[in-house]
Amino acid sequence: MNDDVPYLLVPDCGYAILFDEDASRDFEDALAEADAEAIKRVFVVTDSDEAYAEMRSRLPTNVQATMLYRDVLRHFRRRTSS
């Protein structure tokens, strides 16, 4: 994962990931422009339950959202880069 990428949309695989909370509005716009039926699952990377709840409330209702903690991703990155 590149730390410079604020979000990733992969319509062919049916998911999207928001890496940077500060880019949530741009992410929402990109989701709105994407094929509405293509993205079924969204992963939101944040350590804040409140931020996740707020972002989740603004996502389309047809999307299943999951919160991913930053620490989990850091741990995974360390383990896969060795």
N, C-alpha and C positions, 0 to 999 in steps of 0.2 A: 504494500500500500504506500502510495506517495503522500507525504504529509501536506503537499501543496494543493491537493485535489480536495475541494470542499464537499463534493458529493459525486456519486456515480449512479447513473441510470443504465440498467441492462435489460431493456424491454424484451429482447429475444429469450432471456432466461426468466423474465417475470419479476425482477426485483430491482430495488434501488437502495442506496445507502447514503445517509447524511453523516458525514464525518465531522463537520464543523457547524456547531450550533449557530454561529454568526451568519451562516449562509442559508438559514432556514427559509427565508422569503424567496431567495433565488431558487432554492430546491423546490419549493411549492410551485413556483411559476414553471419550472422545467417539467414537473409532474403534470401540470395542467396542459402543457403543450404536447406531452407524450401521448401515445395511444392509450386511452383511458382503460381499455380492456387488457393491455399488455402488462402493466405493473400491478401485481397482486400482493406483493410483500414489500414492506419498507423496514429497513433497519436504521435506528437512530442511535448514533454514538454520543453518549453523554453520561456524566456521573450525577446528574441532577434529576431526581424524580419529578420535581416541579417543571423543569424545562421540558422533559419528555412529555408530561401530561399536556402542557401548552401546545407543543408541536403536534402531538397526536390529535388534539382537538381540531387542528386546522388541515389535517390530511383528508383526502376523499374517503367517504364511508365504505367504499368497496375494497379498501386496502387494509391488509392485516399488518399492524405495526408491532415491532419488537425493539426493546431497549437493549443496547449493548454498552456495557461499561468500558470506558477507555482503558482501564487497567487490564481487562481481559485481552483486549487487542494488543497492548504493549507486551504482555506475557506471551501471547501467541507469536508475535513478531520476533521476540528474542529467541524462542524455542525453534522457530523455523529457519532463522538465519545462521544458526551454529552448525 
